[in-house]
């Protein structure tokens, strides 16, 4: 393994940048998925219990 000097180490770029916008987008996506799941669960529960409003 080659030993690098401090000035060379400072020039190395790379890795991953996690910005606030990326975290916010993931949070919104997870919240949307959870909300769809809650709505679907509520709809299934209401259909099974017969508490559905008629459309006509």
N, C-alpha and C positions, 0 to 999 in steps of 0.2 A: 504494500500500500504506500502510495506517495504522500509525503507530508506536505501540506500546503501552508504558505505563510499567511499572516493576518491580512495583508493588503489584497491577496488573491481571494481570500474567503469573503471579503467585503464586496467583491465584484460579482459573486455568484447570485443569480436570480432564479427564482422558481418557486415551486410549492403551490399552494392553493390560497386564494384570498376569499374569505367569507365576509361579505359585506352585510350591512344592515338590510339592504334591499332584498338580498337573497334569503336571509332569515325571515323577513316579513312575508315574502312570497310563499315559502314553505309553510309558515304558520297559517296564512290564509287558505292554502290548499288543504291542509289538514282540517281546519275548521269547516270548510265547505264539505268535505267528505263526511265529517261527523254529522253535520246538519242534514245531509241527504239521508244518512242512516237513521237518524232520529225521525225524520219525516216518514220514511218508508216503514219503520217500526210502528209508528203511530197509526198509519193507514192500515197496516195489517191487523193491528189490535182492534181498531174500530170496525173493520170488516168482519172479523171473527166474532165480535160481541154484538153485531147487528146495529150499531149506532151510526149508520151512514144515512145522510140526507138524500132524499130522492131528487132526481134531476128534472122530473116532469110534472 
